[in-house]
Amino acid sequence: MKAVSPPLPVVILISGRGSNLQAIINAVAEDKLPVDIRAVISNRPTAEGLQHAISAGIPAEFIDNAEFPDREAFDQA
């Protein structure tokens, strides 16, 4: 009998509509993708995908890249 691995914890980064995020959420709900979506983060406060996360009960955050001096500092955040 094959051992069942626990779901892989992931954080998903988005910037727009969130169509890929919704596909992942659906696949997880249908037990077709063994991941545990821990959070969704966007660099745009109006990204529609944030609402997909909230509707699915997934923590959703916005990080404004304009608040950082450069890309490296933003990536670290």
Secondary structure as GFF3:
##gff-version 3
##sequence-region A 1 77
A	DSSP	beta_strand	8	14	.	.	.	ID=ss1
A	DSSP	alpha_helix	19	29	.	.	.	ID=ss2
A	DSSP	beta_strand	35	42	.	.	.	ID=ss3
A	DSSP	alpha_helix	48	55	.	.	.	ID=ss4
A	DSSP	beta_strand	60	62	.	.	.	ID=ss5
A	DSSP	three_ten_helix	65	67	.	.	.	ID=ss6
A	DSSP	alpha_helix	71	76	.	.	.	ID=ss7
###
